[in-house]
Amino acid sequence: MYRREDNRATRKETIVEYERVLGIYAHPDDADVGAGATLARLVREGADVALLLVTAGDAGGFTAEGQERMAERRRAEQRAAAAHLGISDVSFLSGVADGHVREATGLVREIVAAIRRHAPDLILTTSPEYNFASTAANHPDHRAVGHAVVEAAYPAAGNPFDYRDLLAQGLEPHDPSEVWFQGHREINHVSPVTQGDLDRKIAAVRSHVSQFPDLDRMERLLREAAVRDAAGAPEGAEFAECFFRWQVR
């Protein structure tokens, strides 16, 4: 995949290739709502993309009916959503309760293991910081996962002397190059996407039928946001998604 950054003064582009990408999120639907079009673009342009979900979203939904099967249902919805984006590698951690990620022990170790297993150049996740401009971005699980990703990405994932038990399992140290945070209070990277990428994102979000009582309204809001975000994208982009980009190395 190629990321093209626009320099507003010179309109020059910097091209960087990402071969492997890992999305790390708290709940099913987090990736699709916040970065679905970018994930579709990464797949379309040749990246090997995988998703790791910390919880199964067992506290989700908007009706009492079917709550006892919510985790199973949401896992299925996430796999269906990922398929729309072209992603087949979807995994879930076990034993982490929806709404209580910040209380989970061993989460950083699990993420270090995932980073070493997938060896991503790029990680996509949620912001570890509170963003008062966006209530929806500030679920405590989102911030907890973002914080754990920060702790894992540097220096633990690449340090051969940390988590030696993982090394003994054959998981070699790996330093990701970048992390992109969605829902962050600052934006320093705009990812241009095509109409097709956006359509695949909408199809993915529409797979999460247990979470959105009005899917037509959700689609309208997401399409409007993609147009607004394109204002900061390279010239000619009709649609985009926004991130805070951390260059780890």
C-alpha positions, 0 to 999 in steps of 0.5 A, spaced: 500 500 500 502 507 498 501 512 503 501 519 499 502 525 504 500 532 501 505 538 502 500 544 501 506 549 499 509 544 494 504 539 492 509 534 493 507 527 495 511 522 499 510 515 498 511 509 503 509 502 502 506 498 507 506 490 506 503 488 513 498 492 517 494 490 523 488 493 526 487 493 534 480 495 536 476 494 543 470 492 539 467 489 533 465 495 529 470 500 531 475 498 525 469 499 520 466 505 523 473 509 524 477 506 519 473 502 514 475 505 508 482 506 509 482 499 511 479 497 504 484 502 501 490 498 504 487 491 502 486 494 495 493 496 494 496 490 496 497 490 504 496 484 508 491 486 513 489 483 519 484 485 525 485 483 532 479 485 537 480 485 544 473 484 546 467 480 543 462 486 544 458 482 549 455 488 552 453 491 546 446 492 542 440 496 543 435 491 546 434 486 551 432 481 547 438 476 545 443 479 550 445 472 552 448 470 545 451 477 543 458 475 543 457 470 538 453 475 534 458 480 534 463 476 532 459 473 526 458 481 524 465 483 525 467 477 520 462 479 515 464 486 515 471 484 515 470 480 508 467 486 505 473 490 506 477 484 503 480 482 510 480 474 512 484 474 518 480 476 524 482 474 531 479 475 538 482 475 545 479 471 550 477 473 557 476 481 556 469 483 558 466 489 554 466 495 558 472 493 562 478 493 558 482 498 562 481 492 568 484 487 564 491 484 566 496 482 561 493 486 555 500 489 553 503 482 553 497 480 548 498 486 544 506 485 544 504 477 542 500 480 536 505 485 533 510 480 533 506 475 530 503 479 525 510 483 524 506 490 521 509 496 518 503 500 520 498 499 526 491 502 526 487 503 533 483 508 537 486 514 541 489 513 548 487 520 549 480 523 551 477 527 546 472 532 548 470 534 541 467 527 540 463 523 545 463 517 541 470 516 540 471 516 548 469 509 550 473 507 556 475 501 552 477 505 546 482 509 550 484 503 554 486 499 547 490 505 545 494 506 551 496 498 551 498 499 543 502 505 545 505 501 551 506 495 546 509 498 540 515 501 543 519 499 546 516 492 548 514 489 542 521 490 539 525 489 545 528 482 545 529 482 553 522 483 554 517 478 554 522 473 553 517 467 554 514 470 547 521 469 544 521 462 547 515 461 543 518 463 536 515 470 536 521 474 534 521 482 536 518 487 531 518 494 531 512 497 527 514 503 523 507 507 525 501 507 529 495 511 526 490 513 531 482 514 530 478 519 534 484 523 536 483 530 538 489 532 533 489 530 526 496 530 522 494 525 517 488 525 512 488 518 508 484 519 501 480 514 499 475 512 493 468 511 492 469 504 492 473 504 498 467 508 502 462 503 499 466 497 502 466 501 508 458 502 508 457 495 507 462 493 513 458 498 517 451 495 515 454 488 517 453 490 524 446 490 525 445 489 532 449 495 534 445 501 529 438 501 530 438 506 524 443 504 519 440 509 513 442 514 518 449 511 520 450 511 512 448 518 511 453 520 517 459 516 515 458 519 507 458 526 510 464 525 514 468 522 509 466 528 504 468 533 510 475 529 511 477 530 504 478 538 505 484 536 508 486 531 503 491 531 497 488 535 491 483 531 488 480 527 493 473 526 494 473 522 500 478 521 506 478 519 513 483 522 519 488 520 524 493 522 528 500 519 525 505 516 530 512 515 527 514 509 532 521 509 528 
